[in-house]
Amino acid sequence: DGGDTWQGTAVALKTGGEAIVKAQNYLGIDTMVGHWEFTYGKERVKELIEKLDAKFISQNIVGDDPFADEYEELIFEPYTIEERGGAKIGIIGQSFPFTSTANPKEFTEGWSFGLRLETLQEYVDELKNEKKVDCVVVLSHDGFSVDQEVARKVKGIDFILSGHTHDPSPEPIVINATVIVIAGSHGKYIGRLDIDAKNGKVKGYEYKLIPIASNIIPADPEGVKLVNELYAPFDKEFNEVLGKTKGMLYKRDTFFSTFDQLINDAIMDEMKCDVSFTPGYRWGTTVLAGENILMDNVYEMCGITYPDVYTFELKGEKIATLLEDIADNVFNANPLYQHGGDM
């Protein structure tokens, strides 16, 4: 699991992420890294990890509170070694390196995030030379462009399972013998990677990006039962009809999304302001033209742990600087400074 999983839906917010952990355990997730998970705060993250059957790993999160026991220590295990089909696979975790700047710092105060390519190289070498694994995989929430740069700078990674930027890549990208794959977001695809590895070497691989057509693939009865049980306490609130949309409402595009426009219009109407900004994160269920807008749909777009609306008086120069800074985070010419695909 590449992260951004515990947060972003009504049932996730209402249960502090626990409903999603139950779903992950049902699915049989083996390993996980994080990003928006951390917006529940450090203590809640630790509580959820205790409930999670999977291993939560990250080589790039270090304690930076000089008065804490974990000062300059890894917060999580950096890697795990899994045996599959007779092969030893080393999996290194790479959570979102810009978490403490992309999200409010109070959620992770005392933890330091970063790419940490030097230590990543050390763990790759350790797995290959000391642990004698047959294959090294990085489970990453860096972003697709960033991971391509990681492959250029860190030697010996066999595969990067990329995330964060929601890109679906039908074919792998190979850089310096490192194979990078990314399978989109929101359950629209499953990425299947078959690896032939033995005696410390990858001999071959096959990759498929498989579309998930929910109107063709029958639902799993046990999965449906679990989802219904998790949603049952909130059914009345979530299914409240707030209106009907004439056009398609979505929140997926880097530059403009119709649900963002609806949110901004609502803020401007309520706050009596001239300009409104809303975070451009790209998630939530698309509402098709003519469909009802449910409370659940609004939660999917706005249900974060810090949903406050603030008003300021800003001059045009300040607004222009703000927009330039945001654009720089998305489109920086150096991939290592790109924070993601959200405007």
PyMOL commands that set and color helices and strands:
alter all, ss='L'
color gray80, all
select helices_A, chain A and resi 10-14+18-27+36-40+42-51+99-102+105-108+117-130+144-153+221-238+258-271+295-302+316-331+335-337
alter helices_A, ss='H'
color red, helices_A
select strands_A, chain A and resi 31-32+55-56+61-63+79-84+87-94+111-113+135-140+159-161+173-175+178-181+189-198+201-211+241-244+292-294
alter strands_A, ss='S'
color yellow, strands_A
deselect
rebuild
show_as cartoon
